[in-house]
C-alpha cells in the first residue's frame, strides 16, 4: 500500500451532518441492468449508509459520486473539509488521490507500448541500472505487482525520514535506495505482492522512453487527451484551492496531525497526484474501458492474476474486485476509491480526508462496501483485512 507503516494512534469521532446534495438527474431506462434508479428512495438509503460509516469510523468528510447510464446520479458531500473551522465538505474540492496515481502512470506506460517505444516483456534492467534481479524482472511484472522487489514505503528508515520531516522532498533514486537494500522477496512472477517500488521504476522508464519529466508526459499524453482539466501531477507540495484538509495518524508519535501540506514526492509515480470528483468520475470509465489504448493493450491490462483476497484480481495497475474495475488510493490524510462496473456502465468515486484505519481496514473500503451492498448486491466491493504475511491492492 502507498501509506507508510501504520503507527499507533487514537481514533477520533465527528458527527455526520446532513449531506451537501447536488442536483440529481434521474432518467428512466428500459434496459434492466440490475442497477437501480438513483431516485429519492435509493438516495435516502445511501445517505443513511454513508452516515453510518462516518459515525463508525470517525471520518471527518467524504464526497461520493455514483452514476449509471439511464439510472440518474447520486452526488453528495458529507461532513467537514477542515476540522479547525468546520468548513463543510463540498463536491468540487481538490483532493490528494494516493495510489489512484498508479492508473495514470501505467496508462502512460501502456501508451508507450502502443507506440512501440517499450515492450511489456522488456527487462527493467534495459532502462534502469542497479535494480536487483533487473535482468529478469519485466515491465509487466512491475505493473502487475509481481516483481519481488521490497516495498520502500515499508522500510523503517524511510518511515523515520518521512515522519521526522514530512515536508521534505524525496527523489526517485532515494526511494529506490530504501528498497534495494532489502533482499529480493521472491522471483518475478511467482506471486502478487503490492509494492510502490514497482511504480517508481515505471516512472523512470516513462521518463527515459518518453523523453519528458513524468508529470509533463502524463499531462500531455494522458490528462489532456482524457479531458481532465482539474487533475495534476504536482512538482512539490502545491495543492490548488479549494481543497480539503487531510488528517492522519501516520506520524512519528502516532498522534493525529493535519497532513494537508506534506510533500507527496515520496509517492511520486505511485501516489503523488491530485484530482477532484468530476475528473475522477470521467477517468473511472476511461481507465476501465481503455479509451486511450488499443484494444489489444487494454486486453493485456485487464488480464488479472490472483491476489490473497478472494474475489479480487490485479492486472496492470488496475484491480478487479467482484467485477468493479479500478483502483483505490491512500496516503497520509486522504483516501479515494475510483471504480467502474462495465455491465451497467456504473461508476463510483469516493473521496475522503483521512487515511486512519478502522479495525485494520481502509475507510474507503467500508464506504465502497456499504454503497455497493445497496446498488449492486451481486457485486459488492470488499477488500477484507488480509493475513499479515500477504499484501492487499490498496493504497
C-alpha positions in Angstrom: 0.0 0.0 0.0 1.1 3.5 -0.5 0.8 4.6 3.1 3.8 4.2 5.3 3.8 1.6 8.1 0.9 2.2 10.5 1.9 3.6 13.8 -0.2 3.6 17.0 -2.8 6.4 17.2 -6.2 7.1 18.6 -9.3 7.3 16.5 -11.5 10.4 16.6 -15.2 10.8 16.1 -17.2 13.6 14.5 -20.9 13.9 13.9 -22.1 13.0 10.4 -24.2 16.1 9.4 -26.7 16.4 6.6 -25.2 15.9 3.2 -24.5 18.7 0.8 -26.5 17.5 -2.2 -26.1 18.4 -5.8 -29.0 18.3 -8.3 -30.0 14.8 -9.3 -30.9 13.9 -12.9 -32.8 10.6 -12.8 -33.8 9.4 -16.2 -35.8 6.2 -16.9 -34.2 3.4 -18.8 -36.0 0.4 -20.3 -32.8 -1.7 -20.1 -32.7 -3.8 -17.0 -29.0 -3.8 -15.9 -29.8 -4.8 -12.4 -28.7 -1.4 -11.3 -31.4 0.6 -9.5 -32.8 4.1 -10.4 -30.9 6.6 -8.3 -34.1 8.3 -7.2 -35.1 9.6 -3.7 -35.7 6.2 -2.1 -32.3 4.8 -3.1 -30.6 8.2 -2.2 -32.1 8.0 1.3 -30.7 4.5 1.8 -27.3 5.7 0.5 -27.4 8.7 2.8 -28.1 6.5 5.8 -25.4 4.0 4.9 -22.7 6.7 4.4 -23.6 8.5 7.6 -23.4 5.1 9.4 -19.8 4.5 8.1 -18.8 8.0 9.1 -20.1 7.6 12.6 -18.4 4.2 12.9 -15.0 5.3 11.6 -14.8 9.0 12.6 -14.1 10.1 9.0 -14.3 13.9 9.0 -15.7 14.3 5.5 -16.5 12.3 2.4 -17.5 13.0 -1.2 -19.4 10.4 -3.2 -20.3 10.3 -6.9 -22.4 7.3 -8.2 -24.0 7.0 -11.6 -25.1 4.7 -14.4 -26.5 5.4 -17.8 -30.2 5.9 -17.7 -30.3 5.5 -13.9 -29.6 9.0 -12.8 -26.8 10.1 -10.4 -26.1 10.5 -6.8 -23.5 13.2 -6.0 -23.1 14.1 -2.3 -20.7 15.7 0.2 -20.9 14.9 3.9 -19.1 16.2 6.9 -16.3 18.8 7.2 -13.4 19.7 5.0 -11.5 21.4 7.8 -11.9 20.4 11.4 -10.5 23.7 12.7 -13.4 25.8 11.4 -15.9 23.1 10.5 -15.9 24.3 6.8 -18.3 21.8 5.1 -17.1 19.3 2.6 -18.1 20.3 -0.9 -18.4 18.2 -4.1 -15.9 20.3 -6.1 -12.9 20.2 -3.7 -9.5 19.1 -4.9 -8.1 16.0 -3.1 -4.9 14.1 -3.0 -5.6 10.7 -4.6 -2.7 8.5 -3.5 -2.4 5.3 -5.4 -5.0 6.2 -7.9 -1.9 7.8 -9.4 -0.8 4.3 -10.4 -3.6 4.1 -13.0 -2.3 7.3 -14.7 1.4 6.1 -14.6 0.5 2.7 -16.0 -1.7 4.2 -18.7 1.3 6.3 -19.7 3.4 3.2 -19.9 0.9 1.4 -22.0 0.7 4.3 -24.4 4.4 3.9 -24.9 3.8 0.2 -25.5 1.2 1.1 -28.2 3.8 3.5 -29.8 6.4 0.7 -29.9 8.8 2.6 -27.6 8.8 -0.1 -24.9 7.6 -3.7 -24.5 5.8 -5.2 -21.6 8.2 -8.1 -21.5 11.3 -5.9 -21.6 13.5 -6.3 -18.5 13.7 -3.3 -16.3 17.5 -3.5 -16.4 17.3 -2.3 -20.0 16.1 1.1 -18.7 17.3 1.4 -15.1 20.7 0.3 -13.9 21.3 -1.3 -10.5 17.9 -3.0 -10.0 18.2 -6.3 -8.1 17.2 -9.0 -10.5 16.9 -6.4 -13.1 17.7 -8.8 -15.9 14.7 -10.9 -15.0 12.0 -8.5 -13.8 9.9 -7.2 -16.7 7.8 -4.1 -17.1 4.8 -6.4 -17.0 6.0 -7.8 -13.6 6.3 -4.3 -12.2 2.9 -3.1 -13.5 1.2 -6.3 -12.2 2.8 -6.2 -8.7 4.7 -9.4 -9.2 8.3 -8.3 -9.3 9.5 -9.5 -5.9 11.1 -6.1 -5.0 10.8 -4.8 -1.5 8.2 -2.0 -0.9 10.3 1.0 0.0 7.4 2.5 2.0 7.6 -0.4 4.4 11.3 0.4 5.3 11.8 1.6 8.8 14.4 4.2 7.8 12.0 5.6 5.2 9.2 5.9 7.7 11.5 7.7 10.1 12.7 10.1 7.4 9.2 10.8 6.2 7.6 11.4 9.6 10.5 13.4 11.1 10.2 15.9 8.2 7.1 15.3 6.2 7.5 18.5 4.1 10.9 17.4 2.7 11.1 16.3 -0.9 12.3 12.8 -2.0 13.9 11.9 -5.3 13.0 8.6 -7.1 16.6 7.4 -6.6 16.3 8.0 -2.8 13.1 5.9 -2.7 14.7 3.1 -4.6 17.7 3.1 -2.2 15.3 2.2 0.6 14.0 -0.7 -1.4 17.2 -2.1 -2.8 19.0 -2.5 0.5 16.5 -5.4 1.1 16.8 -8.8 -0.4 14.5 -10.0 -3.3 11.3 -11.2 -1.7 10.6 -13.9 -4.4 11.4 -14.5 -8.1 9.5 -12.4 -10.6 6.0 -13.7 -11.5 5.8 -16.1 -8.6 3.1 -14.3 -6.7 1.3 -11.0 -6.1 2.9 -8.5 -3.7 1.9 -4.9 -3.7 5.0 -2.7 -3.8 5.3 1.0 -4.6 8.9 0.4 -5.7 7.4 -1.1 -8.9 5.8 2.2 -9.9 8.8 4.3 -9.1 10.7 2.2 -11.6 8.0 2.5 -14.2 8.0 6.3 -13.8 11.7 6.3 -14.7 11.0 4.1 -17.7 8.4 6.6 -18.9 10.8 9.5 -18.5 13.5 7.7 -20.4 11.4 6.3 -23.2 9.0 9.3 -23.4 11.7 12.0 -23.3 9.9 14.2 -20.7 9.6 14.5 -17.0 7.0 12.1 -15.7 4.5 14.8 -14.8 4.8 16.5 -18.2 4.4 13.2 -20.0 1.3 12.4 -18.1 -0.1 15.9 -18.6 0.4 15.8 -22.4 -0.4 12.2 -23.1 -2.9 11.2 -20.5 -4.7 14.1 -18.8 -5.2 16.3 -21.9 -6.4 13.5 -24.2 -8.7 12.3 -21.4 -10.1 15.9 -20.9 -9.1 16.1 -17.3 -8.5 19.8 -16.6 -8.6 19.6 -12.7 -6.1 16.7 -12.4 -2.4 17.3 -11.9 0.9 15.8 -11.1 2.5 18.2 -8.6 6.1 19.1 -8.7 6.2 19.8 -5.0 3.7 20.3 -2.2 1.4 22.6 -4.1 -2.3 21.9 -3.6 -4.7 24.0 -5.7 -7.6 25.6 -3.9 -10.3 24.8 -2.9 -9.1 21.7 -1.2 -10.0 19.7 1.9 -7.6 19.3 4.8 -6.4 15.8 5.4 -5.9 14.1 8.8 -3.5 11.2 9.5 -2.0 9.1 12.3 1.0 8.2 10.2 3.2 10.3 12.4 6.3 9.8 14.4 4.4 9.6 17.7 1.1 8.2 16.4 -0.8 11.4 17.1 -3.3 12.7 14.6 -1.9 15.6 12.5 -3.0 17.7 9.6 -1.1 16.3 6.6 -2.5 18.7 4.0 0.8 20.3 3.1 3.0 17.2 3.4 5.2 16.9 0.3 3.8 13.9 -1.8 7.1 13.4 -3.7 7.7 10.3 -1.6 4.8 8.7 -3.5 5.9 10.1 -6.9 4.7 7.8 -9.7 3.0 5.6 -7.1 0.9 8.2 -5.4 1.6 11.9 -5.8 -1.3 13.2 -7.9 -4.3 15.5 -7.2 -7.8 15.4 -8.7 -11.4 16.1 -8.0 -14.8 14.3 -8.2 -15.8 15.3 -11.8 -12.5 14.4 -13.3 -12.3 11.1 -11.4 -15.8 10.1 -12.5 -14.8 10.6 -16.1 -11.4 8.8 -15.5 -13.0 5.8 -13.9 -14.7 4.9 -17.2 -11.7 5.9 -19.3 -9.3 3.6 -17.5 -11.7 0.7 -17.2 -12.7 0.7 -20.8 -9.3 1.6 -22.3 -10.3 4.7 -24.3 -6.7 5.9 -24.6 -5.2 2.5 -25.6 -5.5 0.0 -28.4 -8.0 -2.9 -27.7 -5.1 -5.3 -27.6 -3.2 -3.4 -25.0 -6.3 -2.8 -22.9 -6.9 -6.6 -23.0 -3.5 -7.1 -21.6 -4.1 -4.6 -18.9 -7.3 -6.4 -17.8 -5.7 -9.8 -17.5 -5.9 -10.2 -13.8 -3.8 -12.5 -11.7 -4.9 -13.8 -8.3 -4.2 -12.0 -5.0 -4.5 -13.1 -1.4 -8.1 -11.8 -1.3 -11.0 -13.9 -2.6 -12.8 -12.3 -5.5 -10.1 -9.9 -6.2 -7.6 -9.9 -9.1 -4.9 -7.4 -10.1 -4.0 -6.6 -13.7 -1.6 -4.0 -14.9 -2.0 -1.1 -12.5 -5.7 -2.0 -12.0 -7.7 -4.3 -9.9 -11.0 -6.2 -10.3 -13.0 -6.6 -7.1 -16.2 -8.6 -7.7 -16.4 -7.1 -11.2 -15.7 -3.5 -10.2 -12.6 -2.4 -12.1 -10.3 0.4 -11.0 -8.1 1.3 -8.1 -8.1 2.9 -4.6 -5.7 5.3 -3.1 -4.3 6.1 0.3 -1.6 8.5 1.6 -1.4 10.5 4.8 -4.6 12.5 5.2 -6.5 11.2 2.2 -8.1 8.2 0.6 -10.1 7.5 -2.6 -11.9 4.8 -4.4 -12.4 5.1 -8.2 -14.1 2.1 -9.8 -16.3 1.2 -12.8 -18.7 -1.8 -13.3 -18.9 -2.5 -17.0 -22.2 -4.3 -17.5 -24.5 -1.4 -16.2 -21.8 1.2 -17.0 -21.8 2.2 -13.4 -19.2 4.5 -11.9 -18.4 5.0 -8.2 -16.0 7.6 -6.8 -15.4 8.1 -3.1 -13.0 10.8 -1.7 -12.3 11.3 2.0 -10.0 13.4 4.1 -8.4 10.8 6.4 -6.4 7.6 6.0 -6.8 6.4 9.6 -7.7 2.7 9.5 -10.8 1.3 11.3 -10.1 -2.1 12.8 -7.3 -2.5 10.3 -9.5 -1.7 7.2 -9.2 1.2 4.9 -12.3 3.5 5.4 -12.6 3.9 1.6 -13.3 0.1 1.5 -16.0 0.5 4.1 -17.7 3.2 2.1 -17.4 1.2 -1.1 -18.9 -1.9 0.6 -21.8 0.0 2.1 -22.7 1.7 -1.1 -22.4 -1.4 -3.4 -24.4 -3.5 -1.0 -27.3 -1.2 -1.8 -26.9 -0.7 -5.6 -25.1 -3.9 -6.7 -25.7 -6.6 -4.2 -24.3 -9.2 -6.6 -21.1 -7.2 -7.0 -20.2 -6.0 -3.5 -16.8 -4.1 -3.4 -14.8 -5.5 -0.5 -11.1 -5.7 0.4 -11.1 -7.6 3.7 -8.2 -7.4 6.0 -5.6 -9.8 4.7 -3.3 -12.1 6.7 -0.3 -10.3 8.0 2.0 -12.1 5.5 0.1 -11.1 2.4 -0.3 -7.8 0.6 -3.5 -6.0 -0.4 -4.1 -4.0 -3.5 -4.8 -0.8 -1.7 -3.1 2.5 -1.1 
